[in-house]
Structure formats: structure tokens, C-alpha cells
Amino acid sequence: MTTMSDVRAVLDVRSLPCTTRRATIFGMFDALESGQAFEIVNDHDPAPLRGHFEARADGSYDWTYVEAGPREWRVRTTRG
């Protein structure tokens, strides 16, 4: 189980250009050590991003909704 002490950073992607969001998110994920996490904050459900994690992280991650709208979504992503 991930605790707040395991959360390395909070990445609010709402202010990032759409063209750089994914690269920024995966850059943060790649910098994590096993068991570390970061939170993604967005103004809509980032569910499509989860498919990219499945393809790229080969199941070695955890995706947990911390908040699920209606105005803000927060997802804790943990490296396995």
C-alpha cells in the first residue's frame, strides 16, 4: 500500500500544453524508484492515459483514484 510519504510529487497537468503532458507524466514515472509514487491532477478523467501505462509499464505500476471529479481528478501512480 502506498502512503503519502511514498508520494514523491504532485503533477498538475492542467497548465501544461496538451502536446507535452504525456512526455512529462512518463518522465516523472521513469524517475521513480520501485514503491515510489506521484499524483497526477487533471480537470477531466485521465482514464485513456491508463492504457498507455499498461502498454508502456507492462503492468509494473499501480493506478489509484484519489479524487474522481467532477472538477478535479487526482490519480496516484506507483511504480512497481
C-alpha positions in Angstrom: 0.0 0.0 0.0 1.3 3.5 -0.9 1.3 6.1 1.8 1.6 9.8 1.5 5.3 9.5 2.4 5.8 7.4 -0.7 4.3 10.2 -2.9 7.3 11.9 -4.5 5.5 14.8 -6.2 2.1 16.1 -7.4 2.0 16.9 -11.1 -0.8 19.3 -12.0 -1.1 18.9 -15.8 -3.9 21.4 -16.2 -1.5 24.1 -17.0 0.7 22.1 -19.4 0.2 22.2 -23.1 -1.5 19.0 -24.3 1.4 18.3 -26.6 3.8 17.8 -23.6 1.6 16.3 -21.0 2.3 12.6 -21.7 6.0 13.1 -22.0 6.1 15.0 -18.7 4.0 12.3 -17.0 6.1 9.5 -18.2 9.3 11.4 -17.4 8.2 11.6 -13.8 7.2 7.9 -13.8 10.5 6.8 -15.2 12.3 8.8 -12.5 10.5 6.8 -9.7 12.1 4.0 -7.8 10.1 0.9 -7.1 7.4 1.7 -4.5 7.5 5.4 -5.1 4.5 7.3 -6.4 3.4 10.6 -7.7 -0.1 12.1 -8.2 -1.5 13.4 -11.5 -4.0 16.2 -11.2 -6.3 16.9 -14.1 -9.6 18.6 -15.0 -11.0 15.5 -16.6 -10.7 11.8 -16.0 -7.3 10.7 -17.3 -8.6 7.1 -18.0 -7.1 7.0 -21.5 -3.7 7.5 -20.0 -4.1 4.3 -18.1 -4.0 2.4 -21.4 -0.7 4.0 -22.2 0.7 2.9 -18.8 -0.5 -0.6 -19.5 1.4 -0.7 -22.8 4.5 1.1 -21.5 4.9 0.0 -17.9 4.0 -3.7 -18.6 1.8 -3.9 -15.5 4.5 -2.8 -13.2 2.5 0.2 -11.8 -0.5 0.9 -9.7 -3.2 3.4 -10.6 -5.4 4.6 -7.8 -8.0 7.3 -8.0 -7.6 9.7 -5.0 -10.3 12.0 -6.3 -12.7 11.4 -9.2 -14.3 14.7 -10.2 -16.4 16.4 -11.0 -14.0 19.4 -11.2 -10.7 17.7 -10.4 -9.3 14.2 -10.8 -6.3 13.0 -8.8 -4.6 9.7 -9.7 -1.8 8.2 -7.6 0.5 6.3 -9.8 3.0 4.0 -8.1 6.0 2.3 -9.8 6.0 -1.5 -9.1 
